[in-house]
Amino acid sequence: MRVNNSSEGDLGLILMQGSNGFGKLVDEDLVFKRRGEKKTYVIKINDVRFANGEGKVVLQETVRGKDIFILADVGNHSCTYNMFGSENRMGPDEHFQSIKRTISAIGGNARRINVIMPLLYAGRQDKRKGRESLDCAVALQELKALGVDNIITVDAHEPRVENAIPLIGFENLYPTFDMLSSIIMNKETKIEGDATNLKIISPDTGAMDRALYYAQAIGVEIGVFYKRRDYTRVVNGKNPIVEHSYMGSTMEGKNLLIVDDMLSSGDSILDIANQAKMRNAGDVYVAVTFAFFTEGVEKFDKAYEDGLIKRIYSSNLSFIPDEIINKPWFVVVDMSDMISEVIDRLNYDISLTEMFNVIGRLKELEKFIKLTT
């Protein structure tokens, strides 16, 4: 049993509203990793809402001297509260405000405060085009000003946003190993020993680094689509895509794995899948860190029935309704072990470098598969 001799004190895990399901898995992993040192590391809070919509957070127990990890799912749209007699959904802004309330309730009594936002708040508004706000940078600076020591996120839309807070910790994790191991263990594609069968596809030039990371990890080819947008119009907060142009070697006969950080409406992914089939590609798989399905899933049901897509893999780092989880074309990749490992290592001041060695970990996975098959 590991003795907690960390200079950062006893571990405390605060689960914000909307993160309880995933947070419970993280807590169970921590209890297992530490061999029953405690029955739970969760510190209970009460997120109170007044009738006019104002709120406050009340800590149910002391946090004095603890190394606090606040876990929040700012993308969970299933959380509701009553305001003037009507039920309202919590959006990212309200989730972020609850994080700040929690830090305020701690009142400087914790030894260290770490905020875990797998889905980075305002991560899509990370750079300025004209007269626009810089929401993500401002939010990160707010957390720094409130005394946060470390911010942990997963697959940030623009990792360079960490430049807004250069003097505190900012860990941007990637789900590459967990995604690939899930695909391998489900035997969905012939990754092992048959690299000629698979091609990694980047849905746009902005996702090239992510696609290269996947491709290098398993030693396969890469292709990219270029999004041509209509910058004269704005629809639902973004410039509509006019055309996807493919750049890369032939897709014919190859299975494709389209990788991206998030799936919003999904129109872009489905258009790429359609173009791939027109180029005589094999099965089309999709791996995204966050799946929102902002416009419903009916078009994905049809795409699956028509053979456009085979599977969509997504993490459980942000809320996914059960109706989507139970779809035959959807696979949930559990990331609770990764988050618990990060918490465990940070609490003991252990380097995270080993976690980023995807190629080495995949080789170990291949050895395990050969031993068990």
Residue pairs with C-beta under 8 A, 6 or more apart in sequence:
1 34
1 35
1 36
1 37
2 34
2 35
2 37
2 348
4 10
4 11
4 37
4 347
4 348
6 67
6 347
6 348
6 349
7 349
8 67
8 111
8 112
8 346
8 347
8 349
9 65
9 66
9 67
9 111
9 112
10 65
10 66
10 67
11 30
11 41
11 66
11 67
11 69
11 343
11 347
12 41
12 43
12 63
12 66
12 67
12 68
12 69
12 110
13 23
13 26
13 27
13 30
13 41
13 42
13 43
13 68
13 69
13 71
13 343
14 42
14 43
14 45
14 68
14 69
14 70
14 71
14 102
15 23
15 24
15 27
15 42
15 45
15 71
16 45
16 47
16 70
16 71
16 72
16 73
16 95
16 98
16 99
16 102
17 47
17 76
17 79
17 90
17 95
17 98
18 72
18 73
18 76
18 78
18 79
18 90
18 95
18 319
19 71
19 72
19 73
19 76
22 71
22 73
22 316
22 317
22 336
22 339
23 42
23 71
25 334
25 336
26 71
26 336
26 339
26 340
26 343
27 40
27 41
27 42
27 340
28 336
29 336
29 337
29 340
29 341
30 41
30 340
30 343
30 344
31 37
31 38
31 39
31 40
31 41
33 340
33 341
33 344
34 344
43 59
43 60
43 61
43 63
43 66
43 68
44 60
44 61
45 57
45 58
45 59
45 60
45 102
45 105
46 57
46 58
46 60
47 55
47 57
47 98
47 101
48 55
48 56
48 57
48 58
49 55
49 81
49 82
49 83
50 56
51 82
51 83
51 84
51 85
52 83
52 84
53 81
53 83
53 84
53 88
55 81
55 97
55 98
55 101
56 101
56 105
57 98
57 101
57 102
57 104
57 105
58 105
59 105
59 106
62 109
63 106
63 109
63 110
64 109
64 110
65 109
65 110
65 111
66 110
66 111
67 110
67 111
67 112
67 114
67 346
67 347
68 106
68 110
68 112
68 113
68 114
69 114
69 115
69 116
69 343
69 346
69 347
70 99
70 102
70 103
70 113
70 114
70 115
70 116
71 116
71 339
72 95
72 96
72 98
72 99
72 115
72 116
72 117
73 95
73 118
73 119
73 317
73 318
73 319
74 92
74 95
74 96
74 99
74 117
74 119
74 121
75 92
75 95
75 119
75 290
75 292
75 318
75 319
76 90
76 95
76 318
76 319
77 89
77 90
77 91
77 319
78 89
78 319
78 321
79 89
79 90
79 95
80 87
80 88
80 89
80 90
81 87
81 88
81 90
82 88
92 121
92 122
95 121
96 121
96 122
96 139
99 115
99 117
99 143
100 142
100 143
100 146
103 113
103 115
103 143
103 146
103 147
103 148
104 146
106 113
108 147
112 149
112 150
113 146
113 147
113 148
113 149
114 148
114 149
114 150
114 151
114 152
114 169
114 343
114 346
115 143
115 148
115 150
115 151
115 152
116 152
116 153
116 339
116 342
116 343
117 151
117 152
117 153
118 153
118 154
118 315
118 317
118 318
118 335
118 339
119 153
119 154
119 290
119 317
119 318
120 136
120 153
120 156
120 157
120 161
121 135
121 136
121 139
122 135
122 136
122 138
122 139
123 136
123 153
123 156
123 157
123 158
123 161
124 157
125 132
125 133
125 134
125 135
125 136
126 134
126 136
126 137
126 156
126 157
126 158
126 160
126 161
127 134
127 158
128 134
136 158
136 161
136 164
137 161
137 164
138 164
140 151
140 161
140 162
140 164
140 165
140 170
141 164
141 165
143 151
143 165
144 165
144 167
144 168
148 168
149 168
149 169
150 168
150 169
150 170
150 171
150 346
151 165
151 168
151 169
151 170
151 171
152 171
152 173
152 339
152 342
152 346
153 170
153 171
153 172
153 173
154 172
154 173
154 174
154 175
154 289
154 315
154 317
154 335
155 172
155 173
155 174
155 175
155 210
155 261
155 289
155 290
156 162
156 172
156 261
157 261
157 262
159 172
162 170
162 172
171 342
171 352
173 338
173 342
173 355
174 210
174 213
174 356
174 358
175 289
175 315
175 317
175 333
175 335
175 338
176 213
176 214
176 217
176 358
177 217
177 358
177 361
177 362
178 315
178 333
178 334
178 335
178 337
178 338
179 214
179 259
179 287
179 313
179 315
179 333
180 191
180 214
180 217
180 218
180 358
180 362
181 361
181 362
181 365
182 313
182 331
182 333
183 189
183 191
183 257
183 285
183 287
183 313
184 191
184 192
184 365
184 366
184 369
185 369
186 331
188 285
188 310
188 311
189 197
189 198
189 255
189 257
189 283
189 285
190 197
190 198
190 255
191 197
191 198
191 218
191 220
192 366
192 369
195 218
195 219
195 220
195 221
196 254
197 254
197 255
197 282
198 218
198 220
198 254
198 255
198 256
198 257
199 220
199 221
199 222
199 223
199 248
199 249
199 251
199 254
199 255
199 256
199 257
200 211
200 214
200 215
200 220
200 221
200 222
200 223
200 256
200 257
200 259
201 211
201 222
201 223
201 224
201 225
201 248
201 256
201 257
201 258
201 259
201 272
201 276
202 208
202 210
202 211
202 222
202 223
202 224
202 225
202 258
202 259
202 260
203 225
203 227
203 244
203 258
203 259
203 260
203 268
203 269
203 272
204 224
204 225
204 226
204 227
204 268
205 224
205 226
205 227
207 259
207 260
207 261
208 224
210 259
210 260
210 261
211 222
211 224
211 259
212 222
213 358
214 257
214 259
214 287
215 221
215 222
216 359
217 358
217 359
217 362
218 362
221 248
221 249
222 248
223 246
223 247
223 248
223 249
223 251
224 246
224 247
224 248
225 244
225 245
225 246
225 247
225 272
225 275
226 244
226 245
226 246
226 247
227 241
227 243
227 244
227 268
228 241
228 242
228 243
228 244
228 245
229 239
229 240
229 241
229 242
230 239
230 240
230 241
230 242
231 239
233 239
233 240
236 265
241 267
241 268
241 271
244 268
244 271
244 272
244 275
246 275
246 279
250 279
251 276
251 279
251 280
251 281
252 279
252 280
252 281
253 280
253 281
253 282
254 281
254 282
255 281
255 282
255 283
255 284
255 285
256 276
256 281
256 282
256 283
256 284
256 285
257 285
257 286
257 287
258 269
258 272
258 273
258 284
258 285
258 286
258 287
259 286
259 287
259 288
260 269
260 286
260 287
260 288
260 289
261 288
261 289
261 290
262 288
262 289
262 290
262 291
262 292
263 269
263 286
263 288
263 290
263 291
263 292
263 293
263 312
263 314
264 292
264 294
265 293
265 294
265 295
266 293
266 295
266 299
266 300
267 295
267 299
269 286
269 309
270 299
270 300
270 303
270 308
270 309
273 284
273 286
273 303
273 308
273 309
274 308
276 284
277 284
277 307
277 308
283 310
284 308
284 309
284 310
285 309
285 310
285 311
285 312
285 313
286 309
286 311
286 312
286 313
287 312
287 313
287 314
288 312
288 313
288 314
289 314
289 315
289 317
290 314
290 315
290 317
290 318
291 312
291 314
291 320
291 324
291 330
292 318
293 300
293 324
297 323
297 324
297 327
300 309
300 312
300 327
300 329
301 327
301 329
303 309
304 310
304 327
304 328
304 329
309 329
310 329
311 329
311 330
311 331
312 329
312 330
312 331
313 331
313 333
314 320
314 330
314 331
314 332
314 333
315 332
315 333
315 334
315 335
316 332
316 333
316 334
316 335
316 336
317 335
317 339
320 332
324 330
325 332
338 355
341 355
342 352
342 355
344 350
345 351
345 352
345 355
346 352
